């Protein structure tokens, strides 16, 4: 049950935000005739944004669970650490940054203040 928790949390956040917005729009504004102030309208936009983010987060959690239960045929997630360290050495990148900072590369004054 623990691996379903993120999906449930995202679903509850989505439903809570959507429910509060619908309550404010249809009951308070339409049924009771209360006109919303500008702060209330901004709050509605914020709740709609939070609901959209929760929906995206829930979709991502569902996709991740699906990928864990149905992995793709290729088992590679990309290059391994040894390949990355051999082909993209950090020491060379650090030397280039030091030369940039020291101004030994043409145009360094423009790139690095």
Secondary structure as UniProt FT lines:
FT   HELIX           2..4
FT   HELIX           5..22
FT   HELIX           23..31
FT   HELIX           38..69
FT   HELIX           81..87
FT   HELIX           90..102
FT   TURN            106..107
FT   HELIX           108..111
//
